[in-house]
Amino acid sequence: MAQEANKILWRRFTARMLESGLLLLAVALGVGATAAGFSLLANTQKLGTEMLSSPAYREIVVSTQTNSDDMEVPAVLKPTADNVVLTANDLQVALSVPSVKYSYVSSGTELRFLNQKVIAQMTQMGPGPGAEAAPPATRTTTETNPRQGPQGLLTADELAKKQAEADVFLTEVDQLRGSSVTPQYFDAWGLKAAVGSLFAESERQSDTTLVVLGSAAAVQIGGTSIDAKALVGKKILTWEGYAVVVGILAESGTDTIDNSFFSPYQTTASDFGEGGPPRRRAFNVQLRFAVSDPAQLEQAASSLTSLLSSAVASDQLVVSNPRAEAQKLIDRNTGIGFLILFLALATLFIASVNVSHILMSRGLRMRKGVGILMALGASKNSILQLFAREGIFLSTAGSLLGALLAWPLSQTMESALGLTESSLVFLILGVAGAWVLNLVFSVLPAVQNSQIPPADAMRAA
């Protein structure tokens, strides 16, 4: 009976090849669009949740108007006293805002390393215009020429001697980007030292450049020469002098942190506070205040604005809430995802209804054949299987084709919304859900056609 049913199914399919092909295409488009829409919405929700759980979105960023966005307004000459910058001392306002749990300074910086490759390149370049190379006996690594780099760089022999010292390490890396931070940065981001230690507040005044390396940065600097953990305590030779590695962070799972280094934000003349030298004009320092409960961000931002306005002119103060901006982006993407999924489901519903209607019509035209089969002793279950096979085949084949369409479609939509990461699991779930929905519509005609009374079937025969 099964072989006969398969033959009947094949004859029905090939007899109306164009109609069957269009049904497959309709199902494929409906399933592909639905799976892609579901994947888009699910990935938007997942990535949005992960984004907002990051410590960066529990922070308030305070700076002054010195960035390019603020410079869109016409420039206005101001007295020197008005051109102020924020300093680490301004973090003390957090003591008056109970909802602020951590406060720190974070400023981008970089380390430029000295090694044989750099020395060879600089030796070939020679000194810059107006710069005289220092004699070998008086060469240092602390003075810098804008064109040449460190004046009178160490010779290859001197570098070899330095490298031979137990606590000096020459890396093959040219440079590494990182941040100058105050110690509470590590608490705010929940970072721990896997090897060595983090630096303390008292070490901000140190004359030595101390660095804490991210897990990936330590591997990058150590290279094949040394185990990353053995870098702790080493002096890495840089263009500005030595950088002493005091610790290596445990892996955080965040590329920005794992591939960076962190050094103490140095106290400057502008940090002496009241009674000290006036605030110096410099690049913009960003103060960051982290709250324990994101719901308190707005209230904390208002309190910080009020408190800092007494130290910095209110028209120069910029207080931003990255979480609010991220939430707007997530809400927009979620709305677009719901709209796309709704339209995709509508397409799948129309395709499923068409499949159901055509299969029902085909079943009605087969009443004569059904009557003959019943006269030969076929049961209702056998008739149900006969009709259901066609519906299952159309639904399954169309869904497999739709799965092939869903992948590039979902990638295109997610790329348009700026989603950099996506999960294949959501796409598979979308295809499975769309297949089940279409399968229900495809099998319903088989159930109805199998319920034809034998007497009516015999009359049709």
Protein Blocks (a to p, Z undefined) as FASTA:
>chain_A
ZZmmmmmmmmmmmmmmmlmmmmmmmmmmmmmmmmmmmmmmmmmmmmmmmmmmpmklmccc
ddddfbfklmmpccddddfklmccddfklmmmmmmmmklmbdcdddddddddddfklmmm
mmmnopaehiacddfklgcfkbccfklopehiadfklmmmmmmpmkbccdfbfbdcdddd
dfklmmmnopacfehcdddfklmmpcbdcddddfklmmmmnmmmbcfklmgopacddfkb
ccddfbdcddehiaklmmpccddddddfklnoghiacdddddddddddddfblklmmmmm
mmmmmmmmmmpcfklpccddfklmmmmmmmmmmmmmmmmmmmmmmmmmmmmmmmmmmmmm
mmmmmmmmmmmmmmnopafklmmmmmmmmmmmmmmmmmmmmmmmmmmmmmmmmmmnopab
dcfklmmmmmmmmmmmmmmmmmmmmmmmmmpcfklmmmmZZ
